Amino acid sequence: MKKVAVLTSGGDAPGLNACIRAIVRTAYYYEISVIGIKRGYRGLIEKDYCELDPRRVGGIINKGGTILHSSREPRFKHFEFRKKAFETLKELQVDALLVIGGNGSISAANIFAKEFPINVIGIPKTIDNDLYGTDYTIGFDTAVNNAVDAVDKIRDTTISHERIFVVEVMGRDSGFIALDVGIATGADITLIPEYPFPIHIVIQKLIDSYKKGKTFSIIILAEGVAKAQELASVLEQKLKDYAIGGIRYSVLGHIQRGGSPTAFDRNIASRFGAFAVERFLHGEKNFMVAYEKGEIKTKPLEIPFGKVKKPDLEVFELTKKLTI
Ligand code: F6P
């Protein structure tokens, strides 16, 4: 009987449980057994794992987080600990390791696969959607919807009090969440790290809007650009005469990463998981699952290594065209 191990690594993302469930159930359908590694790469180093069977993954498709727990394990950066991890997999007689992860985890998986004779399969997840080589990563849609819900609520206060509101959304080094949230909430200004927008232009734009009769504004700020508090305090100094109800800010933080995954995330996570197992069965090695132009495919595991995925400039330009 073939055997695979699965781990979730890096920041949790809604849809991880749906993916684990799909891996386990597809594997059992083809008579492959599955080991769940706890807390990402840490579980490999510390030999912390459990057997996963189809019953064990029942009732989790609608749950956020990950039943396997997750971590960003710094020791995995060192060869001696990767060797330990390999020894665990050897002891377990595992034929492939499935890593559900984002940038850091998939890069680490690529290094691991090059150093040791183990088939490593990457499945893309991160709410940031910034993994090069795939149009989509598990969790992004839910994070965007969580943020949109929050901004819709903040909008009520913004309009009632005629304020300027800065809302900081996640995206460590990237603006994918901010862009989609900015468009979906009709934000007046969307600031993302990939296409910098000088502060004097932000200020001028707010003044112009005010002069045209707009008495409130929402700014969506990707965390990779600046802290909401800092931006709000600069605006406070410069826009005393224009912000009728004053300036406020809100940092949405981990609210975006939690909660029940959207139908899209449950579906894509299930399809990614099942596809990974089936490609493994077909004998494919050291690949990542990728989503491109609506199609699920495989790509070599090293594809994202050292590369940066950028949002389309056109989409960014749209955020400017749609404001008044
Ligand atoms: O990578 C996902 C992400 O949520 C980023 O958007 C954010 O910068 C980071 O993780 C936060 O990580 P932590 O939960 O460790 O604070």
Boltz pocket constraint, residues with backbone or C-beta under 6 A from the ligand:
constraints:
  - pocket:
      binder: B
      contacts: [[A, 11], [A, 12], [A, 102], [A, 126], [A, 127], [A, 128], [A, 170], [A, 171], [A, 172], [A, 173], [A, 223], [A, 257]]
      max_distance: 6.0
